Amino acid sequence: RGAAGSAAPAAAAAGPPSLRYLPASYKDRWDLETLEYAEYMALDPEADEALMWIAEDLRTQPLPPGWVKQRDPSGGFYFYNETTGESLMKHPSDLQYRQLIDEHKLERAMTGAKAPLAADFGTMTIRSMADSLFVVPGAETLVSARLAVPNLRDLFAIRSESLLLPQYVLHTVLTPRLVPDGRAESVPVLWSSCMQHDAHTTLFAFARESEGSEFAWVVARRACTRSTLYVADEGAGASGEKEVSAMIVREPFAGAPFVSVEIVLPMPRADGKVVGVPVKRRADELLAQYESGNKANLVVLTGQLKSDARSMEAKLNLPSRAGSIGKDDYLMYVRQSAGGADMELRYRDKITPVQAMHVVLALSRWWSLRHPARN
């Protein structure tokens, strides 16, 4: 609303609003007003049950001085300041709660973290998104994500008068609940633009925001059969970088329906964070270590990729578990259909979001080179 006035709006004559959540559906564990606040804060009483204390807190805590709760003719609520005449659709104190909910949902989706208790609110800290990009999820936490892929015609026909390159966006799926566009609820965590693309070299740049500064780069060579992710090393000066992941695609013969994929990762620290291997120049150090047999500090995932002009699918696992890949028994799963569809991605345990982004970008680019007519 945001409109100012000198008098409080008239009370709504309409009945209560039409709610998605009703007390009877949850055995009267929450009253109607608490469920109304839950819907307002995008909390699902079942999926987000551990966070329902936030809806209860918003219902019971006093509003800031001068603010009163009102209802509009449709029965929905808003907040009116009797001193200033200001009207707001948002609760005057909801920003801190909404930020907590969003950060926790992302933390839970990526690491399996438990919901914060009401007693911890105001004193707790949640890992920043920048740090979360380099932390592996728990062994039992299967992270679901999707890569929004630009149309290939946009990728290969960039207008010279435009400085904007088509962007790939990695979304982490928060809950299975669908949002209005028919997708599962998700949040974007990484953006990437293809800066160079030819038969010899592809260069992707990563950013944490749509128009943010670049902090990582994927360099793919030999028609995307070899690629490495480099991340800026803030402690090593302007030119310092670390290798965070590398990948090899091996094709037994031209046009083979199955190819092998090997992902080479530095061993995560005890706290789950991946630091990377410092390099002075882009020399593919991780691949050099792996191919020389020096694997002591490496994590290697292997698997097969099946592709044709209609779809691409890959399941990757540790070599020791290669024969046991079932429906959910893998460390990384990637699938994409032709026609510009988003790429489906699931991963766990050994892979961070920034490494997952590297893998799906390189595989998507490899597939587009092998099957150029797929779009």
N, C-alpha and C positions, 0 to 999 in steps of 0.2 A: 504494500500500500504506500507507505512513505508519505502520505498526504498529511498536512497539518490543518488543524481547525481549532475553534475556540470552545466547542462544546463536545461532550461525549456523544458518540453515536447512539441512536436509539437501540434498545434491546431487540434482538431478533424475534420475529413472530413465528418463524418456522420451527419445526420440531428438531430433534437431535440429528446430527449429520449422519449420512450413510457411511458406516464403518466397514472396513474389511475384516476387522477382528472384533468378535463379540464375546462377552464373558462366558456364555454357555459353552462356547467351543473349547474353552480351557478350564472347564469344571470350576468356574468362578474363582480361579486363583487371583485374578485381577479384576478390578471394577472397570466400568465403562470408560471413565475418564482416564485411567491409567493406560488402557488400550488405545484410547484416542491419542495420548501423548506418544505411545509406542509407534503408531502409524505416522504421526507427525515427524518423529525422529528416524523413520525408516528402519525400525527394529521389528524383526519377526519374533513373536512370542515363543515360537518353538526353536527356530534356528539360533536365535539370540537370547535364549532364556536367561543365561548368566548375566546379561546386560540389562535386564528388565528393571533393575534397581534405578537405572537412570530415568526411565519413564516415571517411576514412582516418586523419585526425588524431585523431578520437575513439577509433578502434580502437587506435592506437599510443601515445597519450599516457598517462602514469601517472595513476592515480586519486589523488585527494587522500588524505592519510594516514588510515588506518583503514578505507577503503572497499575492498570487493572486489566483483567481478562474480559473480552467481549465476544459476542457471536454475531456473525453476519447473517443476512436473510436466508442463506442456504444451510445454516446451522454450524458452519465451520467457525473455529475460534481465531481471534487475532488479539493484539495487545495495544492498549490505548494509554497514552500518557496524559493524565488530567491536568498537568501543569503546563506542558508545552503544546498539547494538542496533536502530538505525533502519533501515528498509527503504524504498527508493524505486523507483518505476517509471522515474523520470527519471534520466539521467546527472547526477551531482553538478555537472558543469561545463558542462552543455549549454545553459544559459540564454543565454549570450552568442552561441553559435553559432546557436541557434534564432532569436534576434532578428535576427542578420545575414542568415539565409536569408530570413525573412519580409520584411525591409526591402528586400533585393536583388530578390526576386521582384516586389514592387510597383514598385520603381524600374525594373526591366527592362520590365515590362508597360506602364508609363506613359511611359518615355523611351527605351527601347531600350538602356539602359546595359549595358556588359559586366560579366561576373561579376568580383568582386574576387579577386585572387591571394592565395595563402596568405601570401606575404611581406608583404602589406599589412594582414593581419588584426591588430587591436589598435591600429592607428594611423589607419585610414581613418575617414572620416565620410560618412554618407549623408544626403542632404537630408531634413529632417523632413517628415512627412505634411502638416503645415499649410502648408509652403512648396510642396510638390508640387501642392497643389490649385490653385495659381496659375501653374504652369509648363506651357508647351505641349510636347507630345511632339515627337520628331524627325520630320522630313519623311517618313522611311521607316518610322516606327513607327506601326502601326495599333493603337490601343487598343480593346480589346473590353470592354464593360461591360454590365450589366443593371440596370434599375431595378425593385426590388420594389415593387409597387403594391398599396395596401390595397384591399379590397373596397369598391366604391362605396356599398353600403348602409351600411358603417361610416362612410364619409365624410359622408354626408348625414343620418345618424341618430345623431349623437353623443349618448350618454346624458348628461343634465344632471348626474347624480351623479358622473360621472367627469371628472377633470381631464386625462386622457391623450387626446391627439388621435391619429388614425391616422397612422402614419409611412410615408413613402417612404424607401427606402434604396438608395443607389447603390453597386453592387458592381463593382470592377474585376476582370476575369478575369485570373488569373495564368498559367495553363497550360491547354492543351486537355484535360489529364487529368481524368477524371471522379472525383468524390468520392462517398461512399455515397448521397447523395440524388439521384444521377443528373445533377447539374449539373457544369459545368466548375469547377475549383478557382478560388476567388475570395475577395476580402477586401472588407468594407464600408469605404467611405471617406467617405461623407457621409450625413447623416440630415436629413430635412425633414418638417415638419408643416404642414398646411394650417390656417392660423389664421383665415381668413375666406374665405367662398365664397358669392357670390350672382351674379346676372346682370350686375352692374356691376363688381365688384372682387373679385379673389382675392389673398390674401396668403399666401405660403409663407415660413417661417423655416428657416434652415439651421443645423446644428450639426455639430461634428466627432465627436461621440459620441452614443450613443442618448439620454442624458439630459444632454447637455452644454449649455453656454451658447450662445445664438444669436450668430452673427457676420455673417450675411448674410440678405437678404430679397428675395424676388421680388414685385414689385407688378405685377399684371396688370389691365388695364382693358379696357372695351368688349368684354366676353365673351371675354377672353383674346386678342384680336386685336392688342393692344399690351402689351408687358411689358418691365420693366427689372429688372436685378439690382443691388442696392445692397449694398456691403460696408462694414463698420465701418472707419473711417479712424482707426487708433490714434494717429496723430500730430496729429489735429485736434480732440481733445477728445471728450467723451461724445456729442455730437450730430453729429460729423463723419462723412461717408460718401463713398464713391467709387462711381461707376457702372462696372461691369465688363462688362456686356453688355446688349443690347437686342434685341427681336425684333418683327417685324410679320407678321401673317397677313392676306393680302388675298384676299377671296372675290369672284370675278367676279359671282356672282349667288347668291341663297339656294338652298342645297342642292346647289351645284356639286360634282361628284365630285373635281375638282382645284382646289386653291388654291395661291397662291404664298406662299413664306416667305422673309423677308429677315432675316438675323442681322447685327447691327452690333456690332463688337468693337473695343476700343482696340488700336492697334498694339503688339505685344509688344516688350520691350526686346531688346537684342542677346543677353542671356543667356537669353532665352525666357520671362522672367517678365512677367506682365501686372500693371500697377500700377493702372490705372483712372483715371477722370476725377473729380477732387474736385468735390463739389457741396455747397452750403449747405442746400438743400432738395430734395425729390424732384421734380425738374422735368423729367425725361426729357431730359437734356442730350445724350446720345448720339444719340437719335432726332432732336432738333432740329438737330444738326450734319449728320446724314445727309440729312435732308429739305431742308436749305438748300443742299445741294451741296458742303458743306465736308468732303471725304472724305480729305484729305491724310494724316491720322494715324489712319485707320480701316481695319479689315479687314471686308469685307462678303461674306457668303456668301448665295447665292440658290439657289432650287430649287423644285420642286413637291412638294406633299403630296397623296397620294391617300388618300381615306378613304370608308368606308361603315360600316354598322352592324356589320360583321364584323372589319374591321382598318383600321389606319392605317399608311402607309409614306411616308417622306420621304427624299430624297437631296439633299444640299446641297453646293455647290461655289463656287469663285470665279467671278465672271461671265465671266472670260476662258476658263474651262474648262467652261462650262455645257453645251456641246454634246458633251463627250467623256466623259460619265459612264457607265462600264461597271460590271462586277461589283464591282471594288474601286477604281475610279477616281473617288473622291469624297473630300471632307474630313469629311463627317459623314453617317451613315446611321442612321435611326430606324425601328423597326417595333414595333407592338404589335397583338395580337389581342384580340378581345372575350372576355368571360368571366373577367376578373380576372387575365389572364396578365401575367407580367413584361414590361417593355419591353426590347427588344433595342437596343443602341446600339454604334456604332463611330465613332471619330473620329481625326483625326491633325493634325499640323502647326500649325494656327492656333488650336486650341481647348483650353482648360484644363479639368480636371475640374469645377471649380465653374461654369464657363460651360455645359458640357455638361449639368449638372444643371438649370440654369435652362431650357435649351431643352426638355428632355424633360418637365419638369414642366408648363411652359406649354402644350406641344403636347398632352399627355395631358389636361389640363384643358379645352383648346379642344375636343378630340374628344368629351369627355364632355358638353359643352354642345350640340354639334351632333347627337350621337346618344345621347340620354339612356337609351335602352333597350338599349344595347350590352352592359351587364353581365348 
